[in-house]
Amino acid sequence: MDKMIEKKYIKIMRKKSGEERLKIAMELRGLVLKLAEEGIKNQNPNISSEDLKAHLQERIYGFSFPFKSSSQKTR
């Protein structure tokens, strides 16, 4: 990011309340997750929802947890 733009962004963010900054952060997080999900779907058009979750976790965290489908979960 250009230093001048970054300084202006920081100045704007510092004027916001903690609640407003948190809201913005959560919205940005949601956008990043959606973009990553769409990228995975573009690369794997027929991906299952379970595999999508695993790929998304791997892309975000560097590893994935095993998922059980709803029919495999114990009660």
C-alpha positions in Angstrom: 0.0 0.0 0.0 1.3 3.5 -0.8 2.6 5.1 2.3 0.5 8.2 1.9 -2.7 6.1 1.5 -1.7 4.0 4.4 -1.2 7.0 6.7 -4.6 8.4 5.6 -6.3 5.0 6.3 -4.7 4.8 9.7 -5.9 8.4 10.5 -9.4 7.5 9.5 -9.5 4.3 11.4 -8.2 5.9 14.6 -11.2 8.2 14.6 -13.6 5.3 14.6 -14.7 3.6 17.8 -13.5 0.1 18.7 -16.9 -1.2 17.8 -16.7 0.4 14.3 -13.2 -1.0 13.8 -14.3 -4.5 14.8 -17.3 -4.3 12.5 -15.0 -3.3 9.6 -12.6 -6.1 10.4 -15.3 -8.7 10.5 -16.7 -7.4 7.1 -13.2 -7.6 5.6 -12.8 -11.1 7.0 -16.0 -12.2 5.4 -15.0 -10.7 2.1 -11.6 -12.5 2.2 -13.3 -15.8 3.0 -15.8 -15.4 0.2 -13.0 -14.5 -2.3 -11.0 -17.5 -1.3 -14.0 -19.8 -1.5 -14.9 -18.5 -5.0 -11.3 -19.0 -6.1 -11.3 -22.6 -4.9 -14.7 -23.2 -6.7 -13.2 -21.7 -9.9 -10.3 -24.1 -9.7 -12.5 -27.1 -8.7 -16.0 -26.6 -10.3 -17.4 -29.9 -8.9 -16.0 -29.7 -5.4 -18.1 -31.1 -2.6 -19.0 -28.8 0.4 -16.7 -30.9 2.7 -13.8 -30.7 0.3 -14.4 -26.9 -0.1 -14.3 -26.5 3.7 -11.0 -28.5 3.8 -9.4 -26.5 0.9 -10.6 -23.2 2.5 -9.0 -24.1 5.8 -5.8 -25.1 4.1 -5.7 -21.9 2.2 -6.4 -19.7 5.3 -4.5 -21.6 8.0 -2.0 -23.8 6.1 -3.7 -27.1 7.2 -7.2 -28.5 7.4 -9.2 -30.5 10.0 -11.0 -33.6 9.0 -14.7 -33.0 8.6 -17.5 -35.5 9.1 -20.6 -35.2 7.0 -23.9 -34.8 8.8 -24.8 -38.4 8.1 -21.5 -39.6 9.7 -21.8 -37.5 12.9 -22.7 -39.4 16.1 -25.6 -38.3 18.2 
